[in-house]
């Protein structure tokens, strides 16, 4: 299993809800076993740059690539890109899951 985690900051705080709505469309892509978009609750005293977190679980690398190749992914990316500032992604392999 792969876990795909993406951290976003939004340029204008007034756009945070809109960006969350847009990113939530990614959950409709069938290649993801699980996908959710959550606001950062800012409990870490050393870092508050992140506004939103996308967390997804995928069966394997092929499923993650199918997710990224899906038209909804391209459409969402195009709409979110001008509204976001930071985007940091990490993919981790989970053995035995």
C-alpha positions as CSV (number, residue, x, y, z in Angstrom):
1,X,0.0,0.0,0.0
2,X,1.1,3.6,-0.7
3,X,0.1,6.6,1.4
4,X,0.1,9.9,-0.5
5,X,0.2,13.0,1.7
6,X,0.1,16.5,0.4
7,X,0.4,19.7,2.4
8,X,-1.0,23.0,1.0
9,X,-0.9,26.6,2.1
10,X,-3.4,29.0,0.6
11,X,-2.3,32.4,-0.6
12,X,-5.5,34.2,0.7
13,X,-7.0,32.8,3.9
14,X,-10.4,33.7,2.5
15,X,-9.9,31.0,-0.2
16,X,-9.2,28.2,2.2
17,X,-12.8,26.8,2.2
18,X,-12.9,27.0,-1.6
19,X,-9.6,25.2,-2.0
20,X,-10.8,22.5,0.4
21,X,-14.0,22.0,-1.7
22,X,-11.9,21.7,-4.9
23,X,-9.4,19.3,-3.4
24,X,-12.3,17.2,-2.0
25,X,-13.3,16.4,-5.6
26,X,-10.2,14.2,-5.7
27,X,-12.0,11.7,-3.5
28,X,-14.3,10.8,-6.5
29,X,-11.3,9.3,-8.4
30,X,-11.8,5.5,-8.2
31,X,-8.1,4.7,-8.0
32,X,-7.9,5.9,-4.4
33,X,-8.9,3.3,-1.8
34,X,-9.3,6.2,0.7
35,X,-8.9,9.9,0.2
36,X,-9.7,12.8,2.5
37,X,-9.0,16.5,2.7
38,X,-8.7,18.1,6.2
39,X,-7.8,21.5,7.6
40,X,-4.7,21.8,9.7
41,X,-5.8,22.3,13.3
42,X,-2.4,24.0,14.0
43,X,-1.4,22.2,17.2
44,X,2.3,22.1,16.4
45,X,4.0,25.1,17.9
46,X,6.9,25.0,15.4
47,X,5.0,25.1,12.1
48,X,1.8,26.8,11.0
49,X,2.4,27.2,7.3
50,X,0.1,24.3,6.3
51,X,-3.6,25.1,5.8
52,X,-4.9,21.8,4.2
53,X,-3.8,18.2,4.1
54,X,-4.7,15.7,1.4
55,X,-4.3,12.1,2.7
56,X,-4.8,9.2,0.3
57,X,-4.3,5.5,0.3
58,X,-3.5,3.5,-2.9
59,X,-3.1,-0.2,-3.5
60,X,0.2,0.3,-5.3
61,X,2.2,2.6,-7.5
62,X,0.0,1.8,-10.5
63,X,-3.1,3.0,-8.6
64,X,-1.4,6.2,-7.6
65,X,-0.4,6.8,-11.2
66,X,-3.9,6.1,-12.4
67,X,-5.2,8.7,-9.8
68,X,-2.8,11.3,-11.1
69,X,-3.7,10.5,-14.8
70,X,-7.5,10.9,-14.1
71,X,-9.2,14.0,-15.7
72,X,-10.5,15.1,-12.3
73,X,-7.0,15.3,-11.0
74,X,-5.9,17.5,-13.9
75,X,-9.0,19.8,-13.6
76,X,-8.6,20.1,-9.8
77,X,-4.9,20.9,-10.1
78,X,-5.6,23.6,-12.7
79,X,-8.2,25.3,-10.4
80,X,-6.2,25.0,-7.2
81,X,-2.7,26.0,-8.5
82,X,-3.4,29.8,-8.7
83,X,-4.9,29.8,-5.1
84,X,-2.2,27.9,-3.3
85,X,1.3,28.9,-2.2
86,X,3.1,25.9,-0.7
87,X,2.6,22.3,-2.0
88,X,4.6,19.6,-0.4
89,X,3.9,16.0,-1.3
90,X,5.2,12.7,0.2
91,X,4.5,9.1,-0.8
92,X,5.3,6.4,1.6
93,X,5.2,2.6,1.2
94,X,3.4,0.7,4.0
95,X,4.5,-2.9,4.3
96,X,2.1,-5.5,5.4
97,X,-1.0,-3.4,4.9
